[in-house]
Amino acid sequence: MSVIIQLLEKMGQSSELRYADAEQLAKLMADTDPALIAAVSAGDQHAIETLLGARTNVVCGIHPADQPEQDEPAEPEQEPEQEKISFLNVG
């Protein structure tokens, strides 16, 4: 199984292998199961999944953790200091 995974990785990384014809793929997969060669050559995703025992309907869900209730702050918040503006009268 790892041989076919490595081959599929190479096919995805190389533009030459990605669009290779059936004959080129058969040469690359000479040591592989003939049914798997036929499935890869035909681009039959369902057959490849079946032969490899893979599932495509895999979902990754993330659920945020519950936030603990926050206690009241010990000290009351102070109001922000106000800017003091002064004008200079020039005569």
N, C-alpha and C positions, 0 to 999 in steps of 0.2 A: 504494500500500500504506500509506503514512503517513497518508492520509486516514482509512482504516478503523481504524487503530490509534488515532488521535486520537478518533474517534467512540466506539470501545469504551472508551477511558479516560473520556470524558464520561459514557457510560452507567453506568459503575461508580461515578462520583463523585456523580451526581445521582439522587436517588430518583425524580424524575419521569421521567427517561429510562430508568432501570433497568427500570421496569415499563411502558414505553411499548408501545402496540399496534403491529401491523404497519403501519398507515397512517401513524402518527407517525414510525416509523423510516424508511419509504420517503421521506417528506418531507425528513428530515435527510440522507438518503443519495442525494439526487437526482443527483449527479454521479458516482455509483459504479456499478460493474459490476452489471447486473441479477442475475447469479447470486449475487453477494455479498449483495445486498439480500435475496434470497430466503433465503439461508442464515442471515443475521442475524435476519430476521423470524421464521423457523421455530425459531431457537435451535439450529441444527444445528452442533454443535461440530466434528464430523468434516469437514463441508463447508467450514467457515470455515478450518480448519487446512489443508485441501487447496488451497483457493484462495490462501491467503497463503503457502503453502510452509513452514508452521510445524511444529514437533514438540513434543508434550507430554511425551514420556518423556525428560526431561532430568534428569540427576542431578548434583548437586554433591557431590563427595567430598573430604574433607579427611584427609590422612595426616600425623601428626606427624613432625617431623624426628627423625632418629636422634640420641640424646644421646651426646656423646663420653664416653669412660670417664674417670672422675674419678681424679686422682692422689691418693696419700696426702697428708694435710696435713703441712707441713714441721714444725710444732710440735705436740706432743701436746696434746690438749684438757685444759684445767685443770678440776679438779673444782670445782663451785660452792661458794662459801664457805658455811659453816654459820652459822646465826644463834646468837648467844650469848644465853642466857637467864639472868638473875640474879633472885633473889628477895630481897626486903627483909623481914626479920622485924620486925614491929611488936609490941612487947611488952606 
